[in-house]
Amino acid sequence: MSLIEELKEAPSDLRLSSNFTTLNGIIYFTSGMLLIVWPGAVQTILGEGEFAGREAALFRAFGLSVAVIGWLYFFGGRSGGRQVVAASVVDRIILVPMVLIPIALAGVFPRLFWTFAILDPLLGITAWYLLARERRVATET
């Protein structure tokens, strides 16, 4: 089987939590690619200040990180594994706010980092809720 065929393979009946993780992957991948191609998007869309030095290159690196996370969420969701969804909940609820809130409070591109520090945990909590609901439904049947 070729690499492309492996990437296209997915279980036919994915749970809602897996589909949600796949959708999150699309959002993250697209956001990351936007920052790679157009790092000034943080200024235009979020109203952040002008770059003082080489921040455009840093935002491209940040965009690459976000795009890779999106890629992994997309294919992790398509795998149908509940562990992938659960693992994404842990980092989104604990690690992301733990790192990004102090950065935002320090005044470093606060609109961007507050956006991620708030939205990412909310998406993680939603995924956690979907996992719990699926488990509840499975035990009731």
C-alpha positions, -999 to +999 in steps of 0.1 A: +000+000+000+014+034-009+019+062+016-009+082+000-033+052+003-023+048+039-031+085+046-065+082+028-075+051+049-100+057+077-126+036+095-160+039+079-178+046+112-160+073+132-173+085+165-184+121+170-153+128+191-130+115+163-148+137+138-145+167+161-108+161+164-105+158+127-123+191+123-100+207+148-071+194+128-084+211+097-088+244+116-053+242+131-036+231+099-053+260+080-044+285+108-008+273+108-005+275+070-019+310+071+008+321+095+035+304+074+024+322+042+013+355+058+028+361+093+013+396+092-021+380+096-017+385+134-016+422+128-043+424+102-068+399+118-060+403+155-047+439+155-014+431+171+014+457+169+040+461+142+069+437+142+100+452+157+125+428+144+124+393+130+090+383+145+077+374+110+102+345+110+091+335+145+054+335+134+063+313+105+079+288+130+048+292+152+026+286+122+046+254+113+041+241+149+003+248+147+001+232+112+019+201+124-004+199+154-034+202+130-019+175+107-016+151+137-051+160+150-066+154+115-051+120+111-054+111+147-091+119+145-094+099+113-078+069+130-108+066+152-087+061+183-102+074+215-067+077+230-059+104+204-089+125+215-081+120+252-044+129+247-054+161+229-076+170+259-048+168+284-024+191+265-051+216+256-065+220+292-032+219+310-001+227+289-015+253+265-029+277+292+001+271+314+025+283+288+004+309+268-013+328+297+020+340+312+032+350+277+000+370+271+002+386+305+038+397+297+024+416+268+039+395+240+014+395+212-014+393+238-043+391+214-029+360+196-019+342+228-051+350+247-070+337+217-051+304+218-051+302+256-089+305+257-101+287+225-078+257+228-090+247+263-126+252+252-121+229+223-104+204+246-133+205+270-157+200+241-137+169+231-137+157+267-175+161+268-179+141+236-157+113+249-177+111+281-210+112+263-198+084+240-188+063+270-221+070+287-241+059+256-219+028+252-225+017+288-263+023+286-266-001+256 
